[in-house]
Amino acid sequence: MTAPPYLTTYERRLKTVQDVVTSRTGLGDQAALELAVHVLRALDHIPERVR
């Protein structure tokens, strides 16, 4: 039995956003991934106090 690959926190967050985008829109996996990268980048630049 092989162990599942290690995913960083960022990769897990990225997959979560990608899954939401894919399920709520008609975008394909690649387009949803590209949008998820932009969403996370924007969220990561919001100061913690504001979030």
C-alpha positions in Angstrom: 0.0 0.0 0.0 1.4 3.4 -0.9 1.0 6.5 1.3 -0.9 9.4 -0.2 1.3 12.3 -1.4 2.1 15.0 1.1 0.2 18.2 0.4 1.2 21.5 1.8 -1.3 23.8 3.5 -1.3 26.0 0.4 -2.0 23.0 -1.9 -4.9 21.9 0.3 -6.4 25.5 0.3 -5.9 25.6 -3.5 -7.7 22.3 -4.0 -10.6 23.5 -1.8 -11.0 26.7 -3.7 -10.7 24.8 -7.0 -13.4 22.4 -6.0 -15.8 25.2 -5.0 -15.2 27.0 -8.3 -15.6 23.9 -10.3 -18.8 22.9 -8.6 -20.4 26.4 -8.8 -19.4 27.3 -12.4 -19.1 25.7 -15.7 -15.3 26.0 -15.7 -13.1 23.1 -16.4 -10.4 21.9 -14.0 -7.6 23.9 -15.5 -9.6 27.2 -15.6 -10.8 26.6 -12.1 -7.3 26.0 -10.9 -6.0 29.2 -12.5 -8.9 31.2 -10.9 -8.2 29.5 -7.6 -4.6 30.7 -7.7 -5.8 34.3 -8.2 -8.4 34.0 -5.5 -5.9 32.7 -2.9 -3.3 35.3 -3.9 -5.8 38.0 -3.3 -6.9 36.6 0.0 -3.4 36.2 1.2 -2.7 39.9 0.6 -5.6 41.0 2.9 -4.2 41.9 6.3 -5.1 39.5 9.0 -6.8 42.2 11.1 -9.2 42.9 8.2 -10.0 39.2 7.6 
